[in-house]
Amino acid sequence: MSRRSYLTVLIPAHRKALTRLLLSSHVLGVEVLRWSERYRPYIPRDWRLWRFCRVTVEDEPHALLVCAAAPGLTSL
């Protein structure tokens, strides 16, 4: 067993954000809209569009690697 590389990130907020992405505990639509809440029904995956470009599903790969509508995210 070895120490995971994401645990060596120095800034605590960045380390927490990266860990949340890895554990699917983030606030992207692909996870948040999966579950129905008291006043919000279940939303099908195809309807969970990315809030910046409205082209594809709001998921981790699109948000961090692909989307041209959010250059601040993809340049990280």
C-alpha positions as CSV (number, residue, x, y, z in Angstrom):
1,M,0.0,0.0,0.0
2,S,1.4,3.4,-0.9
3,R,0.5,7.0,-0.3
4,R,-1.7,8.4,-3.1
5,S,-0.2,11.3,-5.0
6,Y,-3.3,13.5,-4.6
7,L,-2.7,13.5,-0.8
8,T,0.6,15.4,-1.4
9,V,-1.2,18.5,-2.8
10,L,0.0,21.3,-0.5
11,I,-3.0,23.7,-0.5
12,P,-5.7,22.1,1.7
13,A,-8.6,23.5,-0.4
14,H,-7.1,22.1,-3.6
15,R,-6.5,18.7,-1.9
16,K,-10.1,18.6,-0.7
17,A,-11.5,19.5,-4.2
18,L,-9.4,16.9,-5.9
19,T,-10.5,14.3,-3.3
20,R,-14.1,15.2,-3.8
21,L,-13.7,14.8,-7.6
22,L,-12.2,11.3,-7.1
23,L,-14.9,10.3,-4.7
24,S,-17.8,11.8,-6.8
25,S,-18.7,14.0,-3.8
26,H,-18.6,17.2,-5.9
27,V,-21.3,19.7,-7.0
28,L,-21.3,19.0,-10.7
29,G,-24.7,18.2,-12.2
30,V,-23.8,14.6,-13.1
31,E,-23.8,13.8,-9.3
32,V,-26.1,16.4,-7.7
33,L,-29.0,16.0,-10.1
34,R,-28.8,12.2,-9.9
35,W,-30.8,12.2,-6.7
36,S,-34.3,13.5,-6.2
37,E,-34.9,15.8,-3.3
38,R,-38.0,17.0,-1.6
39,Y,-39.0,19.6,-4.2
40,R,-36.9,18.4,-7.1
41,P,-37.6,15.3,-9.1
42,Y,-35.0,12.9,-10.6
43,I,-33.4,14.5,-13.7
44,P,-32.3,12.1,-16.5
45,R,-28.6,12.2,-17.3
46,D,-29.1,13.6,-20.8
47,W,-30.8,16.7,-19.3
48,R,-28.0,17.5,-16.9
49,L,-26.2,20.0,-19.2
50,W,-23.0,21.9,-18.3
51,R,-24.0,25.3,-17.0
52,F,-21.4,27.2,-19.1
53,C,-21.8,25.8,-22.6
54,R,-25.2,23.9,-22.5
55,V,-23.8,21.4,-25.0
56,T,-23.1,18.2,-23.1
57,V,-23.6,16.6,-19.7
58,E,-22.0,18.4,-16.8
59,D,-19.4,15.7,-15.8
60,E,-15.8,15.7,-14.6
61,P,-14.0,15.1,-17.9
62,H,-16.0,17.8,-19.8
63,A,-15.6,20.4,-17.0
64,L,-11.9,19.9,-16.5
65,L,-10.5,18.9,-19.9
66,V,-12.8,19.7,-22.8
67,C,-15.1,22.7,-22.3
68,A,-14.1,25.8,-24.3
69,A,-16.7,27.9,-22.5
70,A,-14.8,27.8,-19.2
71,P,-11.2,28.5,-20.1
72,G,-10.3,29.2,-16.4
73,L,-11.2,25.6,-15.5
74,T,-9.5,23.8,-18.4
75,S,-6.3,25.9,-18.1
76,L,-5.7,24.6,-14.5
